[in-house]
Amino acid sequence: MKAIRIEQHGGPEAMAFVDVAEPSPGPHEIRVRHHAIGVNFIDTYHRTGLYTIPLPSGLGLEAAGIVDAIGEGAARFELGDRVAYCSGPIGAYAEANVLNEGRAVRLPDAISYDIAAASLLKGMTARYLLRKTFRVEPGHVVLIHAAAGGVGQILVQWAKHLGALVIASAGSEAKAEIARALRADHALVIRGDQDFAPRVRAIVKEGVHVVYDGVGKDTWEGSLDSLRPLGMMVSFGNASGPPPPIAPGVLAAKGSLFLTRPGLAHYTATVEQLDETAADLFAVLESGAVKIAPPKRHALADAAQAHRDLESRKTAGSLVLKP
Ligand code: NDP
């Protein structure tokens, strides 16, 4: 079968489109024949080595497709079931992948393969961030960076659905306009502007209850300065590079702030947590409370171009690869 492989960490050119042996499922594993593959910013961290992985390696954590082989003792799915997964093993940029059956979820009929691959990882992330890390309730003021991005678009819509006042930020006016169209109450263009906290406080003088920050280095200081006392800084990504180290005393000085650096894997560690998180996501998708824009499609062979577009901030919403 065809797959993307990297021999060494590096730029998008490190990704090779090659022939590899088709994997067979072992005990309690299933093989998923991919119809759509999700592209996530974390895939670029695996490629560059910001997050180290054993090499050589495949890439990609997320795909949707059909169960076409079942290993010994696996009983969660039947041949032909429509499923999706997003928590490894790394190697979703391929025509098929093998994984433990407990890492896949069944797709409702109403959710297409493209929409599943565009939204499972990003939407389950939005769900745990908004419902578990900091439980957003009506009246909360939330600041969401990269609001027109894959995770960002879902966060904005879901936070509005929960009754929050949403202040969005984005890197261009066109992207801010996308956030407004998704019902963000305010959308700031902050590209190159580290000092955005005064603009946030011009909207809500006390500051925000929670910041959802997947941008990292470039928004770090401004995000801390945008929080009200006892507010929570949720640093969940590094699109602009990892944030700097912080001394605990800084959190006291800025208002007894809470700081967390969460990851999806810990919030979906058990099958029950995975199913509960996915069910909540599918419910907001099926009700229309959260809409996923049709993802930009690239051929699997063109995965490197998808990475170039994502890293150069050209994209809005989600990208998928088609095998
Ligand atoms: P996005 O579609 O959001 O793409 C990243 C966006 O970040 C860009 O479009 C851009 O938006 C913004 N950005 C700001 N500065 C830079 C920069 N220097 N280089 C590149 N982009 C920049 O990606 P995803 O939706 O896949 O992921 C969003 C974030 O969420 C990532 O940091 C990712 O690692 C994180 N994540 C974390 C998870 C977790 O559980 N911890 C799970 C899933 C994702 P703009 O131009 O508007 O600034």
Boltz pocket constraint, residues with backbone or C-beta under 6 A from the ligand:
constraints:
  - pocket:
      binder: B
      contacts: [[A, 39], [A, 40], [A, 41], [A, 42], [A, 121], [A, 122], [A, 125], [A, 146], [A, 147], [A, 148], [A, 149], [A, 150], [A, 151], [A, 152], [A, 169], [A, 170], [A, 171], [A, 172], [A, 175], [A, 214], [A, 215], [A, 218], [A, 235], [A, 236], [A, 237], [A, 238], [A, 239], [A, 240], [A, 241], [A, 262], [A, 263], [A, 264], [A, 265], [A, 310], [A, 311], [A, 312], [A, 313], [A, 314], [A, 315], [A, 316], [A, 317]]
      max_distance: 6.0
